[in-house]
Amino acid sequence: MILWASYLLARKEKAGRHNVNVFALIGPGFLLIMAMILYGRDLGTASVLAAILAGLLFVSGIQLRLFGWLTAAGALVLAGLIATSGYRAQRFLVFLDPFAPEDYKYAGWQPAHSLLGLASGGLFGVGLGASRQKWGNLAEAHTDFIFAVIGEELGLFGTLATLLLLALLLFSIFKLALRASDPMVRYVSAGLGCWFAIQIVLNIGSAISVLPVVGVTLPLVSYGGSALIATYMGIGFVLGAARRDPVIYKGLQETGIKWLR
């Protein structure tokens, strides 16, 4: 979807068609795919696609008033999807207090034990592989709640190191998008950055119980097969675009390291 939308937006920009409604150009395709995903009852993935769409629209220079109306409409749709689904509403209501007696053994179980894992890690953790929560208490500890296991085993130091590395990745991607002269590279890099950023926010937000549990992976950290391959493909595009940048390529040559050239 990122490649398809970026191709359309780049073709529009190269043709100089500034009067084209960018939402009408890429919005229907995204809405169709999101509708199919919602039919499969996966609000988390649909939210990721919605964030990618919003990011591409913003980068394309859509009018801020229209962008605001679209964002408000999206928020209303999200609220409706949560309110009309029992398990979604339950997850939304418990994330602020997962330890409530009436919710702890039900919808509050995962966020509660995620917080217990994070709280017991201390500064440097209980040791790599020594997590107690992942053995039966915390479901999906290897995917959706891997951040809680990192906090328990490696402590505050491990969680901050993970956040720093992910922030460095996002900074590099968005910096490339800002400096790219090729519109295709700019749009694809911005779309990839939005994709990784929203998944990081949703995953870690669920783990620290500031967002409801939505069930998305943490890029490059969670166990995964197809998700990891897709992430590698996205990073591969960014690396290829970076190597074609004259300034970056010159810097790589000056390092003297052959495999970087």
N, C-alpha and C positions, 0 to 999 in steps of 0.2 A: 504493500500500500504506500509506503514511503517513496519507493522508487517510481511508482506509477504517478503519484501526485506531484513529485518533484519534476518529473519529465514534462507534465502538462504545464506546471508553473514556469519552468525554465523556457519552454517553447513559447509561451505567451510573452515572457520578458524579452526574449531575443527578437520576436516579431514586432515588439513595440506596441502591443495591444494593451494599453494602460486602462482602457475603459471596460475591460472584461470583469465581470463579477467573479471574484476568485472562489467565493463560497459555492456559487452555482457550477463552477468548473470542477471542483474536487469534492464538494460536500455530498452530493448524491451517492457517489461510490462508497465513501466512508460510512454513510448512514445505512446503506444496504448491507455492508459487511457487519456493522454493529448490530443491526436487527437480527441477522442470522446468528450471531454470537449470543445475543440475549435470548433468542429462541432456545438455545442450549443452556440457558440459565447460568451464564458466566458473566456477572456484572463487572468483575475485576478486569478481565481482558477488554471488555467493552469500554471501561473507563480509561484504560491505557490508550486505546485507539482514539477516544475522544480528546485526550490530552495531546496526542500527536497531531490530530486535525487542528486543534486550537493553536499549537505552536507553528504549524505551517501557515495558517491563515495570518497569524501575527507577523511572521517573517516576510510574508508576501506583501505587506503594507496595506492590509484591509483597514477600512475606516474604523477608528476606535469606538465610535458610537454603535456601529453594526456589530463589532466584536463584543461589545458589552451586552447588547441585546441577545446575541447568540449564546453567550456565557450564561446569562440569566435563564434563557430557555432550557439550556442543558442542565442547570441546577434544578429547575422545576421538574424536568423529566427524571432526574436522578432521585429526587425526593419522592416522586410518585412511585418509582420502581421499588424503593425501599419500603414505603408505607403499604404497598399492596402485596408484599411478600412476607409471610410470617417469620421465616428464619432470618431474612435480611433485617427486618425491623428489630428482632430480638438481638442480633449482633450489634446493631446501631445503638440500642438502648443500654447495653451492658459495658461498652468499652471504657466508659469513664469510671465505672466501679465494678470491675469483674469479681471482686471478693464479696459482693453482696450475697447474703445467705441464700436468697431465693434463686440466684443466678450462678453461683460458684460452680456447682456440679453439672451445669448445663452449658449455656452459651458462654459463660465466663471462664470455663475451664482452661482453654488455650491461652487467652491473654493473661489470666491470673498466674499460671505456671511459667509463662514467658517472663513476667515481672519477677517471680521468685528466682528464676535462673539468673537474671540480670543482677538482682539485689545480692545474691550470694557470691557473686564473682569477686567483689572487692576491687582493689586496685590492679592486681596482676592475675587474678583468677585462681581457680582451684587446680589448674594444670591441664595441659592438652590431653583430651580424651577422657578426662575425669568428671565430666558433667554427670550429675545425678538426674536432672530433669528429663534428659533425652531417653532415659531407660524406662519408658512406660507412662510417665506423667505428661510429657509434652508431645502431643501428636504433631506429625509433619516437622519434626525437629531438624531434618536434613534439608528441607526445602523452604516452606513458608516461614519457619521460625528459627532459621539458622543463625540469625543475628543474636537471639537470646542465648544460644549455645556458645557463640563466640564470647559474649559477655560473661557467661559463667566460667568458661574454661580459661580465657585470656584476660578477663577483667576489664576495667575501664580503659586500660592501655590498649587492649585488643580492639575494643569497639571504636575508640578514637582513631586508631591506625587504619581500620577498615573504612571509616568515614573519610579520612584524609585521602586515601588511595582512590576511592570512588569520586570524591570531589575533584581530584587532580585529573581523572579521566574525563569528567564532564567539562571541566575548564578547558582542557585541550581540544575537545570536540567543538565546543562553542567558539573558541578562539579561531579555529580553522574556518568555521562557518562565517565568522565576521570578516576574515581577511580574504576569502575566496573570491576570485574574479569570475570564475565560471559559475553561472547561476545554478546549474545542476548540482555541483559540489556544495554550494551554499545551502540549497534547500534540503538535500539528502543529509548533510551533516547536522543541520538544525533539527530535522525530523528524528534522526538517530539520537541526538542529545535529549530531545523531549521524551523519547521512548525510554531511554535508560533512566532519566531523572524521575519520571512518574513512577516507574517500577521501584526505584530506590525509596522514594517517599512513601509509597503504599506499603511496601514490605516492612521497612523499619518503623513506620508509623503504627502498623499492626503489632509489631513485636514490643514496642514500648507503650502500647495502649493509649495512643493519642488519636488513632483512627480505628474504625471497625475492621475486623478481620475480613480481608477481601481475597486472599489466596493467590498472590502473585509471587514469582521468584525474585530473589535478589541477584541482579546480574553479576556473573562471574564468581559468585560465592555459593549459591544454592546448588545442590545436586541436580543434574538435569541432562537430558540428551538433546532433544530437538531445540529446547530453549537455548542451550549452550551453543549449539551449531549456529542458530540464527544470530546470537550475540557476536560470535566470532566473525560471521559474514559482515555484520555491520561495522565492526572494528576494522576488518580487512579493507572495507571501502574507505574508511577514514585514513588508514595508513597509506593506502595507494594515493589518495588525494594529497596527503601531506608530502609524500615523496615527489610528487609532480610540482609542488610549490617551489619556485626558484630559490627563495630565501632559505627555506627549510633544507632543500637538497644541498645547497652550498654549505650550510652548517653541518650536515651529516658528513660531507666530504672532508671538512676541516678537522673532524674528530680523529681521522686516521684509522678508524676501525673499518676493516674491509667489509664485514657482513652488514654494516649499516648503509653502505652505499647503494 
